[in-house]
Amino acid sequence: MLRLAFKPQPQRYCAPNSACPVGRRGAVSSRLASTSASAPATSISTSTLPAEKSSNRKLLRDLKNEPVNSPSSPISHIANSLQSRASRTTETYTAFGATKKMFEACQLQADYKIPQASQPGGVVPKTAHGEDLGVGEGAWYKELGLLPTFSTWSQITFLHMYLLTVRLRALPSPESFRTYSQHLLDNFSHNAEHRMTIYHGMTMRGIRNRYLKDLFIQWRGVLAAYDQGLVSGDAVLGAAVWRNIWKASHVDPNAGGDGNVPEEMDWRKVAAVVGYMRRVLVELSRVPHEGLVDLVVGKKVFGLTRQDWGLVGTVYHLCVIQRA
C-alpha cells in the first residue's frame, strides 16, 4: 500500500498594503533572534539618525547636564525669549495708555468748538481764507491772537507733540521710542478724524483719509523744521514757528482792515513761543521717565506763562536800548 507523506509548511501571511508574503511572526522572531545571536553587535551612530531626532537628543543632553540658571542653558534661553516678548507686549499697552493721556494734554492747548455744526440748519462762519471758524479759549487765542480753526489746532498740537517727541528720544531703547512716538501719532490721527466728522462735515472716509495723509506729511515737516531750529538757534526756530503757526504771514490774523487791530505782525509773539519751547524742553529733561506722564497731565509744564512773556519783554527792551 502506497502512503503519501505531506510535509507541513509554515503558514504565511501578507503584510498590510504589501503584495509580498511574509513569514509567521513566530518564525520571523526566532530567525531574527538567531541572526542577532550569531552576528556581532553593532552600535548605531547618532550621525545616521535624522536631524530632528539628533537635535532632540542634543537638547535633552543639554537639559540634563547644564544647570537651569546658566545663561547658556536652553531653558534660560527660552525663558529670556518669553520674558522679552512679554515685556514688549506689556510696553505696548503701557505706551498706549501713557500717550493717550499725554496727547490729551497736547490737544487741549488749542482746543476749539464749532457750535453751529451741531445745530440744525446752522451756518458755520468762515475766515478770510475760507476756513471753518470756531470758538476757542486760552492763551494761544487770547494772547497770541490766533484764529480757532482746524489748521491752528493741528499746528499747535504738533508743536506740543514735538516737545514730547524730543523727550521720548531719551528712552532706554530705540524700540521704546518708536512704540511711544507711533502711539502718540495714532492718537492725533483718531482725534483729527473725529473733528473732521463732527465739526467740519466730512462724512466720506475717502476725503478724511486724504486730509490725514496731508497731515502726516505736515508732521514730518514739523519734525525736520523744529529739529533744525533747535540745533541752529532761536532765529531759525522762530522762522519755523512763524511758517507753521502763522502760515508765514506778515499780517496779524485778527486784522480786518478797520484799524482796530494792527495790520503788522507782532514778532514778539513768535519770540514768546520760541522761549516757551525752550523752557518746556528744559523742564521735560529734568523729570525721570516714570514721572513724565504725571508732569504733562498735571498741567505743570504746558501753557504760556508770564515767564515766557517776561523774557521776551526783557530782550526787547535790551534791543531797543542797544539801538538807541
C-alpha positions as CSV (number, residue, x, y, z in Angstrom):
1,M,0.0,0.0,0.0
2,L,1.4,3.4,-1.0
3,R,1.5,6.0,1.6
4,L,1.9,9.7,0.7
5,A,3.5,11.8,3.3
6,F,3.0,15.5,3.3
7,K,5.5,17.9,5.0
8,P,3.7,20.6,6.8
9,Q,4.5,24.1,5.5
10,P,4.6,27.1,7.7
11,Q,1.6,29.3,7.4
12,R,2.3,32.6,5.5
13,Y,0.7,35.9,5.8
14,C,0.7,39.0,3.8
15,A,1.8,42.3,5.3
16,P,-0.8,45.1,5.1
17,N,-0.6,47.2,2.0
18,S,2.0,44.8,0.5
19,A,1.9,42.1,-2.2
20,C,4.9,40.2,-0.8
21,P,4.1,37.4,1.7
22,V,6.0,37.3,4.9
23,G,6.6,34.5,7.4
24,R,4.7,33.9,10.5
25,R,5.6,36.3,13.3
26,G,7.0,33.5,15.5
27,A,9.3,32.2,12.7
28,V,10.4,35.7,11.9
29,S,11.2,36.5,15.6
30,S,13.1,33.2,16.0
31,R,15.1,33.9,12.8
32,L,15.9,37.4,13.9
33,A,16.9,36.1,17.3
34,S,19.3,33.5,15.9
35,T,20.7,36.1,13.5
36,S,21.4,38.6,16.2
37,A,23.0,35.9,18.4
38,S,25.4,34.8,15.6
39,A,26.1,38.3,14.2
40,P,28.5,40.7,16.0
41,A,26.8,43.5,17.9
42,T,27.0,46.9,16.2
43,S,26.2,50.4,17.6
44,I,24.1,52.9,15.9
45,S,25.8,56.3,15.5
46,T,23.7,59.5,16.1
47,S,25.0,60.8,12.8
48,T,22.9,58.3,11.0
49,L,19.7,59.5,12.7
50,P,17.5,62.1,11.2
51,A,18.5,65.7,12.0
52,E,15.4,66.2,14.1
53,K,16.0,63.2,16.3
54,S,19.6,64.2,16.7
55,S,18.8,67.7,17.7
56,N,16.2,66.4,20.2
57,R,18.8,64.1,21.8
58,K,21.3,67.0,22.0
59,L,18.6,69.2,23.6
60,L,17.8,66.5,26.2
61,R,21.5,66.0,26.9
62,D,22.0,69.8,27.4
63,L,18.9,70.0,29.7
64,K,20.4,67.1,31.7
65,N,23.9,68.3,32.0
66,E,23.6,72.1,32.2
67,P,22.2,73.9,35.2
68,V,18.9,75.7,34.8
69,N,20.2,79.1,35.9
70,S,23.1,79.0,33.4
71,P,22.9,81.8,30.8
72,S,23.7,79.2,28.1
73,S,21.1,76.8,29.2
74,P,18.3,76.1,26.7
75,I,15.8,76.7,29.5
76,S,17.3,80.1,30.3
77,H,17.3,81.0,26.6
78,I,13.6,80.0,26.2
79,A,12.7,81.9,29.4
80,N,14.5,85.0,28.3
81,S,12.9,84.9,24.9
82,L,9.4,84.6,26.5
83,Q,10.2,87.3,29.0
84,S,11.4,89.6,26.2
85,R,8.2,89.1,24.3
86,A,6.0,89.6,27.4
87,S,8.0,92.8,28.1
88,R,7.3,94.2,24.6
89,T,3.6,93.3,24.8
90,T,3.4,95.0,28.2
91,E,5.2,98.0,27.0
92,T,2.8,98.4,24.1
93,Y,-0.2,98.6,26.4
94,T,1.7,100.9,28.7
95,A,2.7,103.2,25.8
96,F,-0.9,103.2,24.5
97,G,-2.3,104.4,27.9
98,A,0.5,106.9,28.6
99,T,0.5,108.5,25.1
100,K,-3.3,108.8,25.2
101,K,-3.1,110.9,28.4
102,M,-0.2,113.0,27.1
103,F,-1.9,113.6,23.8
104,E,-5.0,114.9,25.6
105,A,-2.7,117.5,27.3
106,C,-1.3,118.4,23.9
107,Q,-4.6,118.9,22.1
108,L,-6.2,120.8,24.9
109,Q,-3.8,123.7,24.5
110,A,-5.6,125.0,21.4
111,D,-8.9,123.2,21.7
112,Y,-11.9,124.8,19.9
113,K,-15.5,124.1,19.2
114,I,-17.9,125.0,16.4
115,P,-21.4,125.2,18.0
116,Q,-23.1,125.8,14.6
117,A,-22.0,122.4,13.4
118,S,-24.4,120.6,15.8
119,Q,-27.3,123.0,15.2
120,P,-30.0,122.1,12.6
121,G,-29.5,124.4,9.7
122,G,-26.6,126.2,11.4
123,V,-24.2,128.2,9.3
124,V,-20.6,127.8,10.2
125,P,-18.7,131.1,10.0
126,K,-15.6,131.3,7.7
127,T,-12.3,133.1,7.8
128,A,-11.0,135.3,5.1
129,H,-9.3,132.2,3.6
130,G,-12.4,130.1,3.7
131,E,-11.6,128.0,6.8
132,D,-14.3,127.0,9.3
133,L,-14.1,129.4,12.2
134,G,-14.8,128.1,15.7
135,V,-14.7,129.3,19.3
136,G,-11.6,128.8,21.4
137,E,-10.2,129.8,24.8
138,G,-6.7,130.0,26.2
139,A,-3.5,132.0,25.7
140,W,-3.0,130.8,22.1
141,Y,-6.2,132.5,21.0
142,K,-6.5,135.3,23.5
143,E,-2.9,136.5,23.9
144,L,-1.3,135.4,20.6
145,G,-4.4,136.4,18.6
146,L,-4.6,133.1,16.6
147,L,-7.8,132.1,14.9
148,P,-9.6,129.0,16.3
149,T,-9.5,126.8,13.2
150,F,-8.6,123.2,12.5
151,S,-5.3,124.4,11.0
152,T,-4.4,126.3,14.1
153,W,-5.3,123.4,16.4
154,S,-3.3,120.9,14.4
155,Q,-0.2,123.0,14.3
156,I,-0.2,123.9,18.0
157,T,-0.9,120.3,18.8
158,F,2.0,119.3,16.6
159,L,4.2,121.7,18.4
160,H,3.5,120.1,21.8
161,M,3.8,116.6,20.3
162,Y,7.2,117.6,19.0
163,L,8.3,118.7,22.5
164,L,7.2,115.3,23.8
165,T,9.0,113.6,20.9
166,V,12.2,115.2,21.8
167,R,11.9,113.9,25.4
168,L,10.9,110.5,24.2
169,R,14.1,110.2,22.3
170,A,15.9,109.8,25.6
171,L,14.0,106.5,26.3
172,P,16.3,103.5,27.1
173,S,15.9,101.8,23.6
174,P,15.1,102.8,20.1
175,E,12.2,100.2,20.1
176,S,10.6,102.0,23.1
177,F,10.9,105.4,21.3
178,R,9.3,104.0,18.2
179,T,6.5,102.5,20.2
180,Y,5.6,105.6,22.1
181,S,6.0,108.0,19.2
182,Q,3.8,105.8,17.0
183,H,1.0,105.7,19.6
184,L,1.3,109.4,20.0
185,L,0.8,110.0,16.3
186,D,-2.1,107.4,16.2
187,N,-3.9,109.4,18.9
188,F,-3.6,112.5,16.9
189,S,-5.0,110.8,13.8
190,H,-8.0,109.5,15.7
191,N,-8.8,112.9,17.2
192,A,-8.3,114.7,14.0
193,E,-10.6,112.4,12.1
194,H,-13.2,112.8,14.8
195,R,-13.1,116.6,14.5
196,M,-13.4,116.3,10.7
197,T,-16.6,114.4,11.2
198,I,-18.4,116.3,13.9
199,Y,-17.2,119.9,13.2
200,H,-16.4,120.0,9.5
201,G,-19.0,117.7,8.0
202,M,-16.5,115.3,6.3
203,T,-18.7,112.2,6.3
204,M,-16.9,110.5,3.4
205,R,-14.0,108.4,4.6
206,G,-12.0,108.9,1.4
207,I,-11.9,112.6,2.0
208,R,-10.8,112.2,5.6
209,N,-8.1,109.8,4.6
210,R,-6.7,112.3,2.1
211,Y,-6.6,115.0,4.7
212,L,-4.9,112.6,7.2
213,K,-2.2,111.8,4.7
214,D,-1.6,115.5,4.2
215,L,-1.4,116.0,8.0
216,F,1.2,113.2,8.2
217,I,3.3,115.0,5.7
218,Q,3.0,118.2,7.7
219,W,4.1,116.3,10.8
220,R,7.2,115.1,9.1
221,G,7.9,118.6,8.0
222,V,7.4,119.9,11.6
223,L,9.9,117.4,12.9
224,A,12.6,118.4,10.4
225,A,12.0,122.2,10.8
226,Y,11.9,122.3,14.6
227,D,14.9,119.9,14.8
228,Q,16.9,122.3,12.6
229,G,15.8,125.2,14.7
230,L,16.9,123.6,18.0
231,V,20.4,123.0,16.5
232,S,20.8,126.2,14.5
233,G,19.5,128.7,17.0
234,D,16.5,130.8,18.0
235,A,16.3,132.7,14.8
236,V,15.9,129.5,12.7
237,L,13.5,128.1,15.3
238,G,11.4,131.3,15.2
239,A,11.2,131.2,11.5
240,A,9.9,127.6,11.7
241,V,7.3,128.6,14.2
242,W,6.2,131.6,12.1
243,R,5.9,129.4,9.0
244,N,3.9,126.7,10.7
245,I,1.6,128.5,13.1
246,W,1.3,131.9,11.5
247,K,1.5,130.5,7.9
248,A,4.4,132.8,7.0
249,S,2.1,135.8,7.0
250,H,3.3,139.3,7.9
251,V,-0.3,140.3,8.7
252,D,-1.9,139.8,12.1
253,P,-4.6,137.0,11.8
254,N,-7.2,139.2,13.5
255,A,-6.5,142.3,11.3
256,G,-9.7,143.1,9.5
257,G,-8.7,146.4,7.8
258,D,-10.9,148.5,10.1
259,G,-8.0,149.8,12.2
260,N,-9.0,148.1,15.4
261,V,-6.2,145.5,15.1
262,P,-2.7,146.5,13.7
263,E,-2.0,145.1,10.3
264,E,1.7,144.3,11.0
265,M,2.7,141.1,12.6
266,D,3.9,141.4,16.2
267,W,7.1,139.5,16.2
268,R,7.3,139.4,20.0
269,K,4.6,136.7,19.8
270,V,6.9,134.5,17.8
271,A,9.7,135.1,20.2
272,A,7.4,134.2,23.1
273,V,6.6,130.8,21.5
274,V,10.4,130.2,21.0
275,G,11.1,130.9,24.6
276,Y,8.2,128.7,25.6
277,M,9.5,125.8,23.7
278,R,13.0,126.1,25.2
279,R,11.5,126.3,28.7
280,V,9.3,123.3,28.3
281,L,12.2,121.2,26.8
282,V,14.3,122.0,29.8
283,E,11.6,121.1,32.3
284,L,10.8,117.8,30.5
285,S,14.5,116.9,30.5
286,R,14.7,117.2,34.3
287,V,11.9,114.6,35.0
288,P,12.6,110.9,35.0
289,H,10.8,108.5,32.7
290,E,8.4,107.4,35.4
291,G,7.2,110.9,36.2
292,L,6.8,112.1,32.6
293,V,3.1,111.4,32.4
294,D,2.3,113.0,35.7
295,L,4.2,116.1,34.8
296,V,2.4,116.5,31.4
297,V,-1.1,115.5,32.6
298,G,-0.9,117.5,35.8
299,K,-0.8,120.8,33.8
300,K,2.6,121.6,35.3
301,V,4.6,122.1,32.1
302,F,2.4,123.1,29.1
303,G,0.9,126.5,28.7
304,L,2.3,130.0,28.1
305,T,3.2,131.8,31.3
306,R,4.2,135.3,32.3
307,Q,7.8,134.0,32.5
308,D,7.8,133.4,28.7
309,W,6.4,136.9,28.1
310,G,8.7,138.5,30.7
311,L,11.8,137.0,29.0
312,V,10.7,138.4,25.6
313,G,10.0,141.9,27.1
314,T,13.4,141.9,28.7
315,V,15.2,141.0,25.5
316,Y,13.0,143.5,23.5
317,H,13.9,146.4,25.8
318,L,17.6,145.5,25.7
319,C,17.5,145.6,21.9
320,V,15.8,149.0,22.0
321,I,18.5,150.3,24.3
322,Q,21.3,148.9,22.2
323,R,19.8,150.5,19.1
324,A,19.5,153.9,20.8
